[in-house]
């Protein structure tokens, strides 16, 4: 089980940082992902990160490149999504997710590959 926090309401151009942490003990490595879903829309893969690899390969949706940054604090076993220059179209429920991984390289942003999910945190940009 994953637990997200950090959502809220912000004006366009503002910033938010989402956090995600497992609620219990975990044994990795994992691919980690941030996803979002607005009402009536498909779930979109925003960003992903692979635990394997010294540089922890990341991937981003084109719509958030240069504005969002995924990161992980291994000591806290916490995943983050720093969101800057927020736009109204970023408004959605944001979810973190993970699945066990055995190979290096970028992790997929296809939500069907992910096994573990959080409950979501709402981000509203006006």
C-alpha positions in Angstrom: 0.0 0.0 0.0 1.3 3.4 -0.9 0.3 6.7 0.7 0.4 10.0 -1.1 0.3 13.5 0.3 0.9 17.1 -0.7 -2.0 17.8 -3.0 -4.0 21.0 -2.7 -5.2 24.1 -4.5 -2.8 26.5 -6.1 -2.9 29.3 -8.6 -1.6 28.9 -12.1 2.2 29.4 -12.1 2.5 28.0 -8.6 4.2 24.9 -7.2 3.4 21.8 -5.2 5.4 18.9 -4.1 3.7 15.5 -3.8 5.0 12.8 -1.6 4.5 9.0 -1.6 5.7 6.4 0.8 4.9 2.7 1.4 2.8 2.1 4.5 4.8 -1.0 5.4 8.1 -2.7 4.8 9.1 -3.1 1.2 11.8 -5.1 -0.6 12.8 -3.6 -4.0 13.9 -2.8 -6.5 10.9 -1.1 -8.0 9.8 1.0 -10.9 8.0 4.0 -9.5 5.4 6.1 -11.3 3.3 9.2 -10.8 -0.1 9.1 -12.7 -3.0 11.5 -12.9 -6.6 11.3 -13.9 -9.0 14.1 -14.5 -12.8 13.4 -14.6 -13.7 11.9 -17.9 -10.1 11.3 -18.9 -7.9 8.3 -19.2 -5.3 7.8 -16.5 -2.1 9.4 -17.7 1.5 8.4 -16.8 3.2 11.6 -15.7 6.6 10.4 -14.7 8.5 7.2 -13.8 11.8 6.3 -12.1 13.7 3.0 -11.9 15.4 2.0 -8.6 18.0 0.1 -10.7 20.9 2.2 -12.0 23.1 4.7 -10.3 21.4 7.5 -12.1 17.9 6.1 -11.5 16.5 6.6 -15.0 13.5 8.8 -15.3 10.8 9.5 -17.9 8.2 12.2 -18.3 5.1 12.9 -20.3 5.7 15.6 -22.9 3.1 17.8 -21.2 5.1 18.1 -18.0 8.7 18.0 -19.2 10.7 20.9 -17.8 8.1 21.6 -15.2 7.8 18.4 -13.1 10.7 16.5 -11.4 10.5 13.0 -9.9 12.9 12.1 -7.2 13.4 9.6 -4.4 14.9 9.7 -0.9 16.2 6.2 -0.3 16.8 6.8 3.4 13.1 7.7 3.8 12.0 5.3 1.1 9.9 8.2 -0.2 9.0 9.2 -3.7 8.4 12.9 -4.7 7.0 14.8 -7.6 8.0 18.5 -7.6 5.5 20.4 -9.8 6.4 23.9 -10.9 4.8 26.3 -13.3 1.5 24.6 -12.7 -1.3 25.1 -15.3 -5.1 24.6 -15.0 -4.8 21.5 -17.2 -2.6 19.9 -14.5 -5.8 19.7 -12.4 -6.4 16.0 -11.6 -6.2 13.3 -9.0 -2.6 12.2 -8.7 -1.5 8.7 -7.8 1.8 7.1 -7.1 2.3 3.5 -8.1 5.1 0.8 -8.2 6.0 -2.6 -9.5 8.9 -4.9 -8.9 11.6 -4.5 -11.5 14.6 -6.6 -12.5 16.2 -4.7 -15.4 17.7 -1.3 -15.7 16.4 1.4 -18.0 13.4 3.7 -18.2 10.3 2.4 -16.6 7.1 2.4 -18.5 4.4 5.0 -17.9 1.7 2.5 -18.8 -0.5 2.3 -15.7 -1.4 -1.4 -16.5 2.1 -2.4 -15.6 1.9 -1.2 -12.0 0.8 -3.4 -9.2 0.8 -1.2 -6.1 -1.2 2.0 -5.9 -1.9 4.8 -3.5 -5.3 6.3 -2.8 -4.6 9.5 -4.7 -4.2 13.2 -3.8 -6.1 16.0 -5.5 -4.3 18.8 -7.3 -6.4 21.8 -8.4 -4.9 24.6 -10.3 -7.0 27.7 -11.0 
